[in-house]
Amino acid sequence: MALFKKRTAAKPGEWYYCLEHKKVEEGPECPAKDRFGPYATRGEAEQAMATARERNLEWETDPRWDDAPRGEGDEG
């Protein structure tokens, strides 16, 4: 008996954005490595790349994650 089953059937109501084909798909059509999701709605999946850009910008500008080397005289 296999520990993990590969899910082959699409699950209605789950939306994904395929990075390989640059399209929205209902249910997992492409491999997990090539998609964002699941999203609750088609509209959310359509905005996947914009959401990723926004989150990346927030992360890159978050002062808690500043990995820049400290200069001389900096305290910390």
PQR file of N, CA, C, O and H, with PARSE charges and radii, in Angstrom:
ATOM      1  N   MET A   1       0.831  -1.179   0.000 -0.4000 1.5000
ATOM      2  CA  MET A   1       0.000   0.000   0.000 -0.0000 2.0000
ATOM      3  C   MET A   1       0.877   1.243   0.000  0.5500 1.7000
ATOM      4  O   MET A   1       1.791   1.359   0.817 -0.5500 1.4000
ATOM      5  N   ALA A   2       0.613   2.145  -0.883 -0.4000 1.5000
ATOM      6  CA  ALA A   2       1.403   3.367  -0.994 -0.0000 2.0000
ATOM      7  C   ALA A   2       1.065   4.326   0.143  0.5500 1.7000
ATOM      8  O   ALA A   2      -0.085   4.428   0.571 -0.5500 1.4000
ATOM      9  H   ALA A   2      -0.129   2.051  -1.546  0.4000 1.0000
ATOM     10  N   LEU A   3       2.077   5.017   0.616 -0.4000 1.5000
ATOM     11  CA  LEU A   3       1.854   5.999   1.675 -0.0000 2.0000
ATOM     12  C   LEU A   3       1.156   7.246   1.145  0.5500 1.7000
ATOM     13  O   LEU A   3       0.325   7.843   1.829 -0.5500 1.4000
ATOM     14  H   LEU A   3       3.011   4.934   0.269  0.4000 1.0000
ATOM     15  N   PHE A   4       1.497   7.625  -0.062 -0.4000 1.5000
ATOM     16  CA  PHE A   4       0.926   8.825  -0.656 -0.0000 2.0000
ATOM     17  C   PHE A   4       0.301   8.471  -1.991  0.5500 1.7000
ATOM     18  O   PHE A   4       0.903   7.774  -2.807 -0.5500 1.4000
ATOM     19  H   PHE A   4       2.172   7.139  -0.618  0.4000 1.0000
ATOM     20  N   LYS A   5      -0.885   8.945  -2.202 -0.4000 1.5000
ATOM     21  CA  LYS A   5      -1.545   8.717  -3.481 -0.0000 2.0000
ATOM     22  C   LYS A   5      -1.435   9.972  -4.322  0.5500 1.7000
ATOM     23  O   LYS A   5      -1.617  11.086  -3.830 -0.5500 1.4000
ATOM     24  H   LYS A   5      -1.374   9.511  -1.539  0.4000 1.0000
ATOM     25  N   LYS A   6      -1.138   9.781  -5.575 -0.4000 1.5000
ATOM     26  CA  LYS A   6      -1.097  10.913  -6.488 -0.0000 2.0000
ATOM     27  C   LYS A   6      -2.534  11.286  -6.835  0.5500 1.7000
ATOM     28  O   LYS A   6      -3.310  10.457  -7.311 -0.5500 1.4000
ATOM     29  H   LYS A   6      -0.989   8.876  -5.974  0.4000 1.0000
ATOM     30  N   ARG A   7      -2.872  12.549  -6.587 -0.4000 1.5000
ATOM     31  CA  ARG A   7      -4.225  13.010  -6.886 -0.0000 2.0000
ATOM     32  C   ARG A   7      -4.308  13.302  -8.374  0.5500 1.7000
ATOM     33  O   ARG A   7      -3.651  14.215  -8.875 -0.5500 1.4000
ATOM     34  H   ARG A   7      -2.242  13.222  -6.201  0.4000 1.0000
ATOM     35  N   THR A   8      -5.109  12.532  -9.067 -0.4000 1.5000
ATOM     36  CA  THR A   8      -5.193  12.693 -10.511 -0.0000 2.0000
ATOM     37  C   THR A   8      -6.436  13.460 -10.930  0.5500 1.7000
ATOM     38  O   THR A   8      -6.442  14.079 -11.994 -0.5500 1.4000
ATOM     39  H   THR A   8      -5.642  11.791  -8.659  0.4000 1.0000
ATOM     40  N   ALA A   9      -7.486  13.436 -10.120 -0.4000 1.5000
ATOM     41  CA  ALA A   9      -8.728  14.112 -10.488 -0.0000 2.0000
ATOM     42  C   ALA A   9      -8.725  15.542  -9.983  0.5500 1.7000
ATOM     43  O   ALA A   9      -8.288  15.828  -8.868 -0.5500 1.4000
ATOM     44  H   ALA A   9      -7.481  12.933  -9.256  0.4000 1.0000
ATOM     45  N   ALA A  10      -9.213  16.419 -10.814 -0.4000 1.5000
ATOM     46  CA  ALA A  10      -9.324  17.814 -10.408 -0.0000 2.0000
ATOM     47  C   ALA A  10     -10.412  17.938  -9.354  0.5500 1.7000
ATOM     48  O   ALA A  10     -11.430  17.248  -9.417 -0.5500 1.4000
ATOM     49  H   ALA A  10      -9.567  16.187 -11.720  0.4000 1.0000
ATOM     50  N   LYS A  11     -10.196  18.811  -8.393 -0.4000 1.5000
ATOM     51  CA  LYS A  11     -11.181  19.034  -7.349 -0.0000 2.0000
ATOM     52  C   LYS A  11     -11.918  20.328  -7.688  0.5500 1.7000
ATOM     53  O   LYS A  11     -11.316  21.401  -7.675 -0.5500 1.4000
ATOM     54  H   LYS A  11      -9.370  19.371  -8.342  0.4000 1.0000
ATOM     55  N   PRO A  12     -13.194  20.240  -7.986 -0.5600 1.5000
ATOM     56  CA  PRO A  12     -13.951  21.449  -8.341  0.2800 2.0000
ATOM     57  C   PRO A  12     -13.860  22.495  -7.232  0.5500 1.7000
ATOM     58  O   PRO A  12     -13.948  22.176  -6.047 -0.5500 1.4000
ATOM     59  N   GLY A  13     -13.685  23.734  -7.638 -0.4000 1.5000
ATOM     60  CA  GLY A  13     -13.611  24.820  -6.669 -0.0000 2.0000
ATOM     61  C   GLY A  13     -12.200  25.182  -6.250  0.5500 1.7000
ATOM     62  O   GLY A  13     -12.008  26.176  -5.550 -0.5500 1.4000
ATOM     63  H   GLY A  13     -13.614  23.993  -8.602  0.4000 1.0000
ATOM     64  N   GLU A  14     -11.206  24.406  -6.657 -0.4000 1.5000
ATOM     65  CA  GLU A  14      -9.814  24.761  -6.390 -0.0000 2.0000
ATOM     66  C   GLU A  14      -9.215  25.310  -7.675  0.5500 1.7000
ATOM     67  O   GLU A  14      -9.279  24.667  -8.723 -0.5500 1.4000
ATOM     68  H   GLU A  14     -11.361  23.598  -7.226  0.4000 1.0000
ATOM     69  N   TRP A  15      -8.647  26.471  -7.593 -0.4000 1.5000
ATOM     70  CA  TRP A  15      -8.077  27.128  -8.761 -0.0000 2.0000
ATOM     71  C   TRP A  15      -6.577  27.288  -8.577  0.5500 1.7000
ATOM     72  O   TRP A  15      -6.095  27.541  -7.473 -0.5500 1.4000
ATOM     73  H   TRP A  15      -8.595  26.993  -6.741  0.4000 1.0000
ATOM     74  N   TYR A  16      -5.857  27.140  -9.664 -0.4000 1.5000
ATOM     75  CA  TYR A  16      -4.400  27.239  -9.668 -0.0000 2.0000
ATOM     76  C   TYR A  16      -3.950  28.147 -10.807  0.5500 1.7000
ATOM     77  O   TYR A  16      -4.667  28.341 -11.789 -0.5500 1.4000
ATOM     78  H   TYR A  16      -6.248  26.935 -10.561  0.4000 1.0000
ATOM     79  N   TYR A  17      -2.738  28.702 -10.654 -0.4000 1.5000
ATOM     80  CA  TYR A  17      -2.121  29.434 -11.754 -0.0000 2.0000
ATOM     81  C   TYR A  17      -0.899  28.643 -12.175  0.5500 1.7000
ATOM     82  O   TYR A  17       0.014  28.434 -11.376 -0.5500 1.4000
ATOM     83  H   TYR A  17      -2.155  28.543  -9.856  0.4000 1.0000
ATOM     84  N   CYS A  18      -0.875  28.199 -13.428 -0.4000 1.5000
ATOM     85  CA  CYS A  18       0.239  27.424 -13.960 -0.0000 2.0000
ATOM     86  C   CYS A  18       1.339  28.367 -14.427  0.5500 1.7000
ATOM     87  O   CYS A  18       1.122  29.200 -15.308 -0.5500 1.4000
ATOM     88  H   CYS A  18      -1.617  28.369 -14.077  0.4000 1.0000
ATOM     89  N   LEU A  19       2.514  28.232 -13.835 -0.4000 1.5000
ATOM     90  CA  LEU A  19       3.658  29.073 -14.189 -0.0000 2.0000
ATOM     91  C   LEU A  19       4.246  28.683 -15.540  0.5500 1.7000
ATOM     92  O   LEU A  19       4.811  29.526 -16.238 -0.5500 1.4000
ATOM     93  H   LEU A  19       2.689  27.555 -13.120  0.4000 1.0000
ATOM     94  N   GLU A  20       4.120  27.436 -15.905 -0.4000 1.5000
ATOM     95  CA  GLU A  20       4.658  26.941 -17.173 -0.0000 2.0000
ATOM     96  C   GLU A  20       3.833  27.432 -18.354  0.5500 1.7000
ATOM     97  O   GLU A  20       4.383  27.911 -19.346 -0.5500 1.4000
ATOM     98  H   GLU A  20       3.662  26.751 -15.338  0.4000 1.0000
ATOM     99  N   HIS A  21       2.514  27.314 -18.248 -0.4000 1.5000
ATOM    100  CA  HIS A  21       1.626  27.670 -19.351 -0.0000 2.0000
ATOM    101  C   HIS A  21       1.028  29.072 -19.229  0.5500 1.7000
ATOM    102  O   HIS A  21       0.366  29.558 -20.146 -0.5500 1.4000
ATOM    103  H   HIS A  21       2.067  26.925 -17.442  0.4000 1.0000
ATOM    104  N   LYS A  22       1.274  29.717 -18.075 -0.4000 1.5000
ATOM    105  CA  LYS A  22       0.775  31.071 -17.809 -0.0000 2.0000
ATOM    106  C   LYS A  22      -0.744  31.155 -17.992  0.5500 1.7000
ATOM    107  O   LYS A  22      -1.269  32.026 -18.686 -0.5500 1.4000
ATOM    108  H   LYS A  22       1.812  29.323 -17.331  0.4000 1.0000
ATOM    109  N   LYS A  23      -1.430  30.200 -17.332 -0.4000 1.5000
ATOM    110  CA  LYS A  23      -2.883  30.174 -17.424 -0.0000 2.0000
ATOM    111  C   LYS A  23      -3.481  29.681 -16.116  0.5500 1.7000
ATOM    112  O   LYS A  23      -2.814  29.033 -15.309 -0.5500 1.4000
ATOM    113  H   LYS A  23      -1.004  29.493 -16.768  0.4000 1.0000
ATOM    114  N   VAL A  24      -4.748  30.002 -15.929 -0.4000 1.5000
ATOM    115  CA  VAL A  24      -5.499  29.554 -14.765 -0.0000 2.0000
ATOM    116  C   VAL A  24      -6.106  28.197 -15.087  0.5500 1.7000
ATOM    117  O   VAL A  24      -6.577  27.969 -16.201 -0.5500 1.4000
ATOM    118  H   VAL A  24      -5.289  30.528 -16.585  0.4000 1.0000
ATOM    119  N   GLU A  25      -6.094  27.297 -14.108 -0.4000 1.5000
ATOM    120  CA  GLU A  25      -6.699  25.985 -14.309 -0.0000 2.0000
ATOM    121  C   GLU A  25      -7.501  25.602 -13.074  0.5500 1.7000
ATOM    122  O   GLU A  25      -7.125  25.926 -11.948 -0.5500 1.4000
ATOM    123  H   GLU A  25      -5.711  27.482 -13.203  0.4000 1.0000
ATOM    124  N   GLU A  26      -8.592  24.919 -13.296 -0.4000 1.5000
ATOM    125  CA  GLU A  26      -9.405  24.435 -12.183 -0.0000 2.0000
ATOM    126  C   GLU A  26      -8.946  23.029 -11.848  0.5500 1.7000
ATOM    127  O   GLU A  26      -8.927  22.141 -12.700 -0.5500 1.4000
ATOM    128  H   GLU A  26      -8.898  24.655 -14.211  0.4000 1.0000
ATOM    129  N   GLY A  27      -8.582  22.850 -10.607 -0.4000 1.5000
ATOM    130  CA  GLY A  27      -8.017  21.565 -10.200 -0.0000 2.0000
ATOM    131  C   GLY A  27      -6.582  21.465 -10.665  0.5500 1.7000
ATOM    132  O   GLY A  27      -6.180  22.183 -11.581 -0.5500 1.4000
ATOM    133  H   GLY A  27      -8.598  23.571  -9.915  0.4000 1.0000
ATOM    134  N   PRO A  28      -5.796  20.589 -10.053 -0.5600 1.5000
ATOM    135  CA  PRO A  28      -4.382  20.486 -10.430  0.2800 2.0000
ATOM    136  C   PRO A  28      -4.201  19.751 -11.749  0.5500 1.7000
ATOM    137  O   PRO A  28      -4.345  18.530 -11.813 -0.5500 1.4000
ATOM    138  N   GLU A  29      -3.888  20.490 -12.791 -0.4000 1.5000
ATOM    139  CA  GLU A  29      -3.605  19.878 -14.088 -0.0000 2.0000
ATOM    140  C   GLU A  29      -2.112  19.682 -14.279  0.5500 1.7000
ATOM    141  O   GLU A  29      -1.679  18.657 -14.805 -0.5500 1.4000
ATOM    142  H   GLU A  29      -3.771  21.482 -12.739  0.4000 1.0000
ATOM    143  N   CYS A  30      -1.325  20.659 -13.854 -0.4000 1.5000
ATOM    144  CA  CYS A  30       0.125  20.616 -14.027 -0.0000 2.0000
ATOM    145  C   CYS A  30       0.794  20.211 -12.712  0.5500 1.7000
ATOM    146  O   CYS A  30       0.168  20.288 -11.655 -0.5500 1.4000
ATOM    147  H   CYS A  30      -1.677  21.492 -13.427  0.4000 1.0000
ATOM    148  N   PRO A  31       2.054  19.782 -12.765 -0.5600 1.5000
ATOM    149  CA  PRO A  31       2.763  19.387 -11.543  0.2800 2.0000
ATOM    150  C   PRO A  31       2.842  20.536 -10.528  0.5500 1.7000
ATOM    151  O   PRO A  31       2.849  21.708 -10.904 -0.5500 1.4000
ATOM    152  N   ALA A  32       2.901  20.189  -9.265 -0.4000 1.5000
ATOM    153  CA  ALA A  32       2.931  21.178  -8.187 -0.0000 2.0000
ATOM    154  C   ALA A  32       4.095  22.164  -8.340  0.5500 1.7000
ATOM    155  O   ALA A  32       3.966  23.334  -7.981 -0.5500 1.4000
ATOM    156  H   ALA A  32       2.896  19.237  -8.960  0.4000 1.0000
ATOM    157  N   LYS A  33       5.212  21.703  -8.863 -0.4000 1.5000
ATOM    158  CA  LYS A  33       6.378  22.584  -9.022 -0.0000 2.0000
ATOM    159  C   LYS A  33       6.128  23.706 -10.020  0.5500 1.7000
ATOM    160  O   LYS A  33       6.866  24.691 -10.041 -0.5500 1.4000
ATOM    161  H   LYS A  33       5.317  20.752  -9.155  0.4000 1.0000
ATOM    162  N   ASP A  34       5.098  23.569 -10.845 -0.4000 1.5000
ATOM    163  CA  ASP A  34       4.816  24.548 -11.890 -0.0000 2.0000
ATOM    164  C   ASP A  34       3.580  25.395 -11.618  0.5500 1.7000
ATOM    165  O   ASP A  34       3.066  26.037 -12.534 -0.5500 1.4000
ATOM    166  H   ASP A  34       4.498  22.769 -10.829  0.4000 1.0000
ATOM    167  N   ARG A  35       3.089  25.410 -10.373 -0.4000 1.5000
ATOM    168  CA  ARG A  35       1.847  26.153 -10.157 -0.0000 2.0000
ATOM    169  C   ARG A  35       1.807  26.829  -8.805  0.5500 1.7000
ATOM    170  O   ARG A  35       2.477  26.410  -7.861 -0.5500 1.4000
ATOM    171  H   ARG A  35       3.507  24.888  -9.630  0.4000 1.0000
ATOM    172  N   PHE A  36       1.009  27.885  -8.724 -0.4000 1.5000
ATOM    173  CA  PHE A  36       0.650  28.559  -7.479 -0.0000 2.0000
ATOM    174  C   PHE A  36      -0.771  28.133  -7.142  0.5500 1.7000
ATOM    175  O   PHE A  36      -1.589  27.942  -8.041 -0.5500 1.4000
ATOM    176  H   PHE A  36       0.465  28.226  -9.491  0.4000 1.0000
ATOM    177  N   GLY A  37      -1.068  27.984  -5.879 -0.4000 1.5000
ATOM    178  CA  GLY A  37      -2.430  27.687  -5.460 -0.0000 2.0000
ATOM    179  C   GLY A  37      -2.447  26.603  -4.419  0.5500 1.7000
ATOM    180  O   GLY A  37      -1.393  26.128  -3.997 -0.5500 1.4000
ATOM    181  H   GLY A  37      -0.404  28.139  -5.148  0.4000 1.0000
ATOM    182  N   PRO A  38      -3.614  26.208  -4.002 -0.5600 1.5000
ATOM    183  CA  PRO A  38      -4.920  26.498  -4.588  0.2800 2.0000
ATOM    184  C   PRO A  38      -5.476  27.839  -4.115  0.5500 1.7000
ATOM    185  O   PRO A  38      -5.157  28.316  -3.026 -0.5500 1.4000
ATOM    186  N   TYR A  39      -6.297  28.419  -4.944 -0.4000 1.5000
ATOM    187  CA  TYR A  39      -7.038  29.641  -4.644 -0.0000 2.0000
ATOM    188  C   TYR A  39      -8.518  29.302  -4.584  0.5500 1.7000
ATOM    189  O   TYR A  39      -8.968  28.345  -5.213 -0.5500 1.4000
ATOM    190  H   TYR A  39      -6.556  28.032  -5.829  0.4000 1.0000
ATOM    191  N   ALA A  40      -9.268  30.085  -3.831 -0.4000 1.5000
ATOM    192  CA  ALA A  40     -10.697  29.824  -3.649 -0.0000 2.0000
ATOM    193  C   ALA A  40     -11.512  30.203  -4.876  0.5500 1.7000
ATOM    194  O   ALA A  40     -12.568  29.622  -5.128 -0.5500 1.4000
ATOM    195  H   ALA A  40      -8.901  30.863  -3.320  0.4000 1.0000
ATOM    196  N   THR A  41     -11.020  31.186  -5.648 -0.4000 1.5000
ATOM    197  CA  THR A  41     -11.779  31.643  -6.816 -0.0000 2.0000
ATOM    198  C   THR A  41     -10.872  31.757  -8.028  0.5500 1.7000
ATOM    199  O   THR A  41      -9.650  31.838  -7.907 -0.5500 1.4000
ATOM    200  H   THR A  41     -10.163  31.659  -5.443  0.4000 1.0000
ATOM    201  N   ARG A  42     -11.492  31.761  -9.194 -0.4000 1.5000
ATOM    202  CA  ARG A  42     -10.748  31.947 -10.442 -0.0000 2.0000
ATOM    203  C   ARG A  42     -10.063  33.321 -10.443  0.5500 1.7000
ATOM    204  O   ARG A  42      -8.923  33.453 -10.890 -0.5500 1.4000
ATOM    205  H   ARG A  42     -12.485  31.695  -9.293  0.4000 1.0000
ATOM    206  N   GLY A  43     -10.764  34.333  -9.942 -0.4000 1.5000
ATOM    207  CA  GLY A  43     -10.205  35.688  -9.901 -0.0000 2.0000
ATOM    208  C   GLY A  43      -8.936  35.775  -9.079  0.5500 1.7000
ATOM    209  O   GLY A  43      -7.990  36.458  -9.471 -0.5500 1.4000
ATOM    210  H   GLY A  43     -11.690  34.226  -9.579  0.4000 1.0000
ATOM    211  N   GLU A  44      -8.901  35.090  -7.941 -0.4000 1.5000
ATOM    212  CA  GLU A  44      -7.688  35.076  -7.123 -0.0000 2.0000
ATOM    213  C   GLU A  44      -6.541  34.414  -7.876  0.5500 1.7000
ATOM    214  O   GLU A  44      -5.404  34.884  -7.824 -0.5500 1.4000
ATOM    215  H   GLU A  44      -9.670  34.535  -7.623  0.4000 1.0000
ATOM    216  N   ALA A  45      -6.840  33.330  -8.571 -0.4000 1.5000
ATOM    217  CA  ALA A  45      -5.804  32.635  -9.340 -0.0000 2.0000
ATOM    218  C   ALA A  45      -5.290  33.515 -10.478  0.5500 1.7000
ATOM    219  O   ALA A  45      -4.098  33.498 -10.787 -0.5500 1.4000
ATOM    220  H   ALA A  45      -7.764  32.949  -8.613  0.4000 1.0000
ATOM    221  N   GLU A  46      -6.186  34.283 -11.103 -0.4000 1.5000
ATOM    222  CA  GLU A  46      -5.775  35.188 -12.183 -0.0000 2.0000
ATOM    223  C   GLU A  46      -4.826  36.261 -11.680  0.5500 1.7000
ATOM    224  O   GLU A  46      -4.004  36.765 -12.445 -0.5500 1.4000
ATOM    225  H   GLU A  46      -7.154  34.297 -10.852  0.4000 1.0000
ATOM    226  N   GLN A  47      -4.925  36.619 -10.410 -0.4000 1.5000
ATOM    227  CA  GLN A  47      -4.072  37.654  -9.817 -0.0000 2.0000
ATOM    228  C   GLN A  47      -2.838  37.070  -9.133  0.5500 1.7000
ATOM    229  O   GLN A  47      -2.148  37.784  -8.404 -0.5500 1.4000
ATOM    230  H   GLN A  47      -5.592  36.210  -9.789  0.4000 1.0000
ATOM    231  N   ALA A  48      -2.550  35.800  -9.349 -0.4000 1.5000
ATOM    232  CA  ALA A  48      -1.464  35.120  -8.646 -0.0000 2.0000
ATOM    233  C   ALA A  48      -0.118  35.818  -8.821  0.5500 1.7000
ATOM    234  O   ALA A  48       0.618  35.987  -7.849 -0.5500 1.4000
ATOM    235  H   ALA A  48      -3.110  35.220  -9.941  0.4000 1.0000
ATOM    236  N   MET A  49       0.207  36.219 -10.028 -0.4000 1.5000
ATOM    237  CA  MET A  49       1.513  36.844 -10.255 -0.0000 2.0000
ATOM    238  C   MET A  49       1.587  38.220  -9.593  0.5500 1.7000
ATOM    239  O   MET A  49       2.628  38.581  -9.043 -0.5500 1.4000
ATOM    240  H   MET A  49      -0.391  36.082 -10.817  0.4000 1.0000
ATOM    241  N   ALA A  50       0.500  38.990  -9.638 -0.4000 1.5000
ATOM    242  CA  ALA A  50       0.476  40.295  -8.978 -0.0000 2.0000
ATOM    243  C   ALA A  50       0.604  40.120  -7.467  0.5500 1.7000
ATOM    244  O   ALA A  50       1.316  40.876  -6.807 -0.5500 1.4000
ATOM    245  H   ALA A  50      -0.345  38.696 -10.085  0.4000 1.0000
ATOM    246  N   THR A  51      -0.087  39.123  -6.925 -0.4000 1.5000
ATOM    247  CA  THR A  51      -0.001  38.852  -5.491 -0.0000 2.0000
ATOM    248  C   THR A  51       1.427  38.469  -5.111  0.5500 1.7000
ATOM    249  O   THR A  51       1.938  38.919  -4.086 -0.5500 1.4000
ATOM    250  H   THR A  51      -0.665  38.508  -7.460  0.4000 1.0000
ATOM    251  N   ALA A  52       2.066  37.650  -5.925 -0.4000 1.5000
ATOM    252  CA  ALA A  52       3.448  37.243  -5.659 -0.0000 2.0000
ATOM    253  C   ALA A  52       4.390  38.442  -5.699  0.5500 1.7000
ATOM    254  O   ALA A  52       5.273  38.566  -4.850 -0.5500 1.4000
ATOM    255  H   ALA A  52       1.651  37.284  -6.758  0.4000 1.0000
ATOM    256  N   ARG A  53       4.208  39.324  -6.681 -0.4000 1.5000
ATOM    257  CA  ARG A  53       5.047  40.534  -6.760 -0.0000 2.0000
ATOM    258  C   ARG A  53       4.871  41.395  -5.520  0.5500 1.7000
ATOM    259  O   ARG A  53       5.854  41.888  -4.967 -0.5500 1.4000
ATOM    260  H   ARG A  53       3.491  39.222  -7.370  0.4000 1.0000
ATOM    261  N   GLU A  54       3.628  41.586  -5.075 -0.4000 1.5000
ATOM    262  CA  GLU A  54       3.359  42.395  -3.887 -0.0000 2.0000
ATOM    263  C   GLU A  54       4.006  41.785  -2.651  0.5500 1.7000
ATOM    264  O   GLU A  54       4.626  42.490  -1.855 -0.5500 1.4000
ATOM    265  H   GLU A  54       2.830  41.186  -5.525  0.4000 1.0000
ATOM    266  N   ARG A  55       3.861  40.480  -2.496 -0.4000 1.5000
ATOM    267  CA  ARG A  55       4.448  39.814  -1.331 -0.0000 2.0000
ATOM    268  C   ARG A  55       5.962  39.856  -1.368  0.5500 1.7000
ATOM    269  O   ARG A  55       6.600  40.033  -0.331 -0.5500 1.4000
ATOM    270  H   ARG A  55       3.358  39.907  -3.144  0.4000 1.0000
ATOM    271  N   ASN A  56       6.549  39.697  -2.549 -0.4000 1.5000
ATOM    272  CA  ASN A  56       8.011  39.786  -2.671 -0.0000 2.0000
ATOM    273  C   ASN A  56       8.496  41.175  -2.298  0.5500 1.7000
ATOM    274  O   ASN A  56       9.500  41.310  -1.599 -0.5500 1.4000
ATOM    275  H   ASN A  56       6.031  39.553  -3.392  0.4000 1.0000
ATOM    276  N   LEU A  57       7.804  42.209  -2.751 -0.4000 1.5000
ATOM    277  CA  LEU A  57       8.193  43.582  -2.425 -0.0000 2.0000
ATOM    278  C   LEU A  57       8.094  43.823  -0.922  0.5500 1.7000
ATOM    279  O   LEU A  57       8.984  44.433  -0.329 -0.5500 1.4000
ATOM    280  H   LEU A  57       6.988  42.100  -3.320  0.4000 1.0000
ATOM    281  N   GLU A  58       7.020  43.347  -0.309 -0.4000 1.5000
ATOM    282  CA  GLU A  58       6.878  43.498   1.141 -0.0000 2.0000
ATOM    283  C   GLU A  58       8.029  42.811   1.868  0.5500 1.7000
ATOM    284  O   GLU A  58       8.581  43.361   2.821 -0.5500 1.4000
ATOM    285  H   GLU A  58       6.297  42.851  -0.790  0.4000 1.0000
ATOM    286  N   TRP A  59       8.388  41.620   1.423 -0.4000 1.5000
ATOM    287  CA  TRP A  59       9.464  40.873   2.064 -0.0000 2.0000
ATOM    288  C   TRP A  59      10.808  41.576   1.853  0.5500 1.7000
ATOM    289  O   TRP A  59      11.608  41.683   2.783 -0.5500 1.4000
ATOM    290  H   TRP A  59       7.939  41.173   0.649  0.4000 1.0000
ATOM    291  N   GLU A  60      11.052  42.050   0.643 -0.4000 1.5000
ATOM    292  CA  GLU A  60      12.329  42.689   0.332 -0.0000 2.0000
ATOM    293  C   GLU A  60      12.516  44.001   1.084  0.5500 1.7000
ATOM    294  O   GLU A  60      13.649  44.405   1.341 -0.5500 1.4000
ATOM    295  H   GLU A  60      10.402  41.963  -0.112  0.4000 1.0000
ATOM    296  N   THR A  61      11.428  44.668   1.439 -0.4000 1.5000
ATOM    297  CA  THR A  61      11.534  45.957   2.120 -0.0000 2.0000
ATOM    298  C   THR A  61      11.222  45.870   3.612  0.5500 1.7000
ATOM    299  O   THR A  61      11.164  46.899   4.284 -0.5500 1.4000
ATOM    300  H   THR A  61      10.507  44.340   1.230  0.4000 1.0000
ATOM    301  N   ASP A  62      11.023  44.678   4.139 -0.4000 1.5000
ATOM    302  CA  ASP A  62      10.730  44.491   5.557 -0.0000 2.0000
ATOM    303  C   ASP A  62      12.021  44.670   6.357  0.5500 1.7000
ATOM    304  O   ASP A  62      12.972  43.915   6.160 -0.5500 1.4000
ATOM    305  H   ASP A  62      11.070  43.841   3.593  0.4000 1.0000
ATOM    306  N   PRO A  63      12.069  45.652   7.252 -0.5600 1.5000
ATOM    307  CA  PRO A  63      13.310  45.894   8.003  0.2800 2.0000
ATOM    308  C   PRO A  63      13.708  44.719   8.906  0.5500 1.7000
ATOM    309  O   PRO A  63      14.874  44.608   9.287 -0.5500 1.4000
ATOM    310  N   ARG A  64      12.775  43.859   9.248 -0.4000 1.5000
ATOM    311  CA  ARG A  64      13.113  42.693  10.072 -0.0000 2.0000
ATOM    312  C   ARG A  64      13.952  41.686   9.296  0.5500 1.7000
ATOM    313  O   ARG A  64      14.589  40.824   9.901 -0.5500 1.4000
ATOM    314  H   ARG A  64      11.828  43.949   8.938  0.4000 1.0000
ATOM    315  N   TRP A  65      13.965  41.777   7.975 -0.4000 1.5000
ATOM    316  CA  TRP A  65      14.699  40.828   7.144 -0.0000 2.0000
ATOM    317  C   TRP A  65      15.836  41.512   6.392  0.5500 1.7000
ATOM    318  O   TRP A  65      16.225  41.060   5.316 -0.5500 1.4000
ATOM    319  H   TRP A  65      13.448  42.477   7.484  0.4000 1.0000
ATOM    320  N   ASP A  66      16.366  42.587   6.941 -0.4000 1.5000
ATOM    321  CA  ASP A  66      17.444  43.327   6.293 -0.0000 2.0000
ATOM    322  C   ASP A  66      18.758  42.581   6.514  0.5500 1.7000
ATOM    323  O   ASP A  66      19.282  42.542   7.628 -0.5500 1.4000
ATOM    324  H   ASP A  66      16.050  42.955   7.816  0.4000 1.0000
ATOM    325  N   ASP A  67      19.281  41.995   5.446 -0.4000 1.5000
ATOM    326  CA  ASP A  67      20.526  41.240   5.546 -0.0000 2.0000
ATOM    327  C   ASP A  67      21.748  42.061   5.126  0.5500 1.7000
ATOM    328  O   ASP A  67      22.844  41.520   4.988 -0.5500 1.4000
ATOM    329  H   ASP A  67      18.855  42.027   4.541  0.4000 1.0000
ATOM    330  N   ALA A  68      21.559  43.359   4.924 -0.4000 1.5000
ATOM    331  CA  ALA A  68      22.674  44.195   4.502 -0.0000 2.0000
ATOM    332  C   ALA A  68      23.724  44.229   5.609  0.5500 1.7000
ATOM    333  O   ALA A  68      23.389  44.285   6.792 -0.5500 1.4000
ATOM    334  H   ALA A  68      20.668  43.799   5.036  0.4000 1.0000
ATOM    335  N   PRO A  69      25.000  44.194   5.213 -0.5600 1.5000
ATOM    336  CA  PRO A  69      26.052  44.253   6.234  0.2800 2.0000
ATOM    337  C   PRO A  69      26.020  45.590   6.956  0.5500 1.7000
ATOM    338  O   PRO A  69      25.757  46.633   6.356 -0.5500 1.4000
ATOM    339  N   ARG A  70      26.285  45.542   8.216 -0.4000 1.5000
ATOM    340  CA  ARG A  70      26.297  46.765   9.027 -0.0000 2.0000
ATOM    341  C   ARG A  70      27.603  47.501   8.822  0.5500 1.7000
ATOM    342  O   ARG A  70      28.672  46.894   8.776 -0.5500 1.4000
ATOM    343  H   ARG A  70      26.498  44.695   8.703  0.4000 1.0000
ATOM    344  N   GLY A  71      27.508  48.820   8.699 -0.4000 1.5000
ATOM    345  CA  GLY A  71      28.696  49.644   8.520 -0.0000 2.0000
ATOM    346  C   GLY A  71      29.364  49.931   9.841  0.5500 1.7000
ATOM    347  O   GLY A  71      28.847  49.582  10.902 -0.5500 1.4000
ATOM    348  H   GLY A  71      26.639  49.314   8.736  0.4000 1.0000
ATOM    349  N   GLU A  72      30.503  50.561   9.773 -0.4000 1.5000
ATOM    350  CA  GLU A  72      31.216  50.912  11.005 -0.0000 2.0000
ATOM    351  C   GLU A  72      30.400  51.928  11.780  0.5500 1.7000
ATOM    352  O   GLU A  72      29.817  52.842  11.198 -0.5500 1.4000
ATOM    353  H   GLU A  72      30.923  50.844   8.911  0.4000 1.0000
ATOM    354  N   GLY A  73      30.359  51.770  13.069 -0.4000 1.5000
ATOM    355  CA  GLY A  73      29.642  52.701  13.916 -0.0000 2.0000
ATOM    356  C   GLY A  73      28.192  52.345  14.124  0.5500 1.7000
ATOM    357  O   GLY A  73      27.508  52.959  14.944 -0.5500 1.4000
ATOM    358  H   GLY A  73      30.833  51.027  13.542  0.4000 1.0000
ATOM    359  N   ASP A  74      27.711  51.347  13.381 -0.4000 1.5000
ATOM    360  CA  ASP A  74      26.313  50.910  13.592 -0.0000 2.0000
ATOM    361  C   ASP A  74      26.241  50.155  14.907  0.5500 1.7000
ATOM    362  O   ASP A  74      27.140  49.393  15.263 -0.5500 1.4000
ATOM    363  H   ASP A  74      28.267  50.849  12.715  0.4000 1.0000
ATOM    364  N   GLU A  75      25.166  50.383  15.606 -0.4000 1.5000
ATOM    365  CA  GLU A  75      24.956  49.645  16.839 -0.0000 2.0000
ATOM    366  C   GLU A  75      24.018  48.493  16.566  0.5500 1.7000
ATOM    367  O   GLU A  75      23.195  48.577  15.654 -0.5500 1.4000
ATOM    368  H   GLU A  75      24.435  51.002  15.317  0.4000 1.0000
ATOM    369  N   GLY A  76      24.115  47.430  17.321 -0.4000 1.5000
ATOM    370  CA  GLY A  76      23.168  46.365  17.150 -0.0000 2.0000
ATOM    371  C   GLY A  76      23.717  45.098  17.466  0.5500 1.7000
ATOM    372  O   GLY A  76      23.025  44.084  17.368 -0.5500 1.4000
ATOM    373  H   GLY A  76      24.783  47.362  18.062  0.4000 1.0000
TER
END
